[in-house]
């Protein structure tokens, strides 16, 4: 049937829940069954490396070597670790080496030896036949005066590449058996619930970041997601001035190319695991008798997948938050497992280096830990068109950080003509009433593509304010004006209460992974909507 996760049965498995359908997407016919990502082969010697880890700390900021003021910026400690496997049937001696270079040097073809003359990490290990070693620590090295990574609008985004090699045998002539790389950046991340607003604040390199970002699903509902498209979409966010993307938990498909693009553009990432309130215990309806907080059925599989995801993404400087789920928390066993892997016993993080990642906070759900009401009450939204002046009212939203606030999003006429055959392109019609209101009538095809009304405040049409649309072209042109004013007012209104009342907000949402007619700043064809330009103007310097 579709809807908010269809019949919810998809949540019994560890997968993308949106494929059952939501109020912004029709169900995906085959639920994206089967392989959807790239499959490749690699050639190596006996020693194979996996899951590199680069852990950056600024000891002057947290109980290490004493520094004062901004002096913490002058010295970073970099811990390097990597997992290693011996594929041979004999014991081997393996020499591990690591060095890093600026990523621009990589683009210029520079990166041999110890790169730019910086520190070198090395360690010799012994592995028996077919033996593996997890997280082999190569030690810590001090790096003086690193170039710091900042979010877009706050500073530059210098990135570095860590190169780790494995040689079988310790002689100088031993050939490299395998090598891996890890992109990383130098930045100090802090996050806490601010007492005045009772909402979460992120600080990067000591600078508080006023979050104005957007929710994001996946690039394409059939998971056809190229690196080029990922980069284009992230560039759109940065060009608008949006400084955070929340990867919504009902999608749950983390593309590393997407994180690479966020690193380069300076867009912060809130990364969510695969739990939703709709399907995992808070969304039972008469059409769906079961919505179980103990799902998925296989907790061990969920945690193994989470562990793989953490290992893959933990080096990205853009990643600033792990979240257990959308509008719901995972069951106790899964939540405890996530906390152990993320080295934290509280929502404010800070834990053990033995964890898979302990360098960023974890919150159990999107309405907990300084977001929305903060303790799980339904407190996100609204999701439809508003009077523009409402955004400037101190009563518009009662809490400090709204993780979801959405509105309209009909695309331009060019995209609509690509979506619909000529006989499906007729725009809504209007039945006018004596009191100035109007009833909007929409075709079943537009409803299938999840159109939401442009009527506001008791059926006053924001479209008719610009005249009766004659055809698809005029309707879409008027819709773009409304899109522009809606999202510009939203962002300017939120900014008018910066730090006094609000610490952040995330638009629901920046895009749709299919040809939908609601809640988007650009459409599936990557054509900007009026809302794109409204955001850009609302966030102008």
ZIQUI-V143520 format. One line per field, one symbol per residue. phi: phi as a letter, one per 40 degrees, with the letter a starting at -180 (. if undefined). psi: psi as a letter, one per 30 degrees, with the letter a starting at -180 (. if undefined). A space follows every 10 residues. Layout:
phi = ???
psi = ???
//
This chain:
phi = .ghcgfcgcd ccbcaccccc hacbacdcdb ffchcbbcbb bbbacccbba fcbbbcbbcc cagcccbbfc cdccabbbcb aacbbbcccb cbcbbbbaab bcccccccgb icgbgcgccb baabbbbcdf cbbcfccchb bcbcfccccb cdgbicbcbb bcbbbbbcgb cccccccaab bacaacabbb aacccccfbc bbbbfgccbc cbbacacaca ccgcbccccd cccccdcccc gcbabccdcc cgbcccdccd ccdccgccbb bbccbbcccb hbbcbccbcb abcccccbcc cdcccccccc ccbccccccb abbcacfabc cdcccccccc cbgbbaccgg abccccabba cbbcacbbgg bfcgbhccab gcbbcbcdcc ccccccacbc bccaabacic cccdcccccb cdcbcccdbb bcbccgcacc bbcccccdcg cbcccbfggc ccccdbhccc addccccccc ccdccccccd ccccccbdgc bbbiabcbac abcaccbafa bacccgcccd cdccccccbc c
psi = fabigbgfff ffljajffff kafgklkkeg ghkakfakkl kkklaekkkl ikkjjkkjff figbkkllbg ffffkkkjkk lkkkkjflgl klkkkkkkll lkfeeefggk glbhcggalk klkklkklkg llkkhjkgak kkkkhlkkkl lkffalikll jkkklkkjlg lffklkelkl lkklljkjkk klkkeefhlk kkkkhfkkjj kjallkclek fghjjleeee eeeeeeeeef gkgkkkjkff dhijkeeeee eeeefgjlkj kkahkkeefh fggklffifk jkffllejee eeeeeeeeee eefffkffjf kkkfljglll leeeeeeeee fghlglfgbj bkfflekggl lkkflfglhg kbffgfkjga alglklkefe fgkfgekflf jjfjklalhk aleeeefeek lefgfklllk jklfgflkkk kkleeeeegh kllgkkhhgk kfeffglkkf aeeeeeeeee eeeeeeeeee eeeeffgkee ekfllkkjlf lkgailglil flafggkklf eefeeeefgl .
//
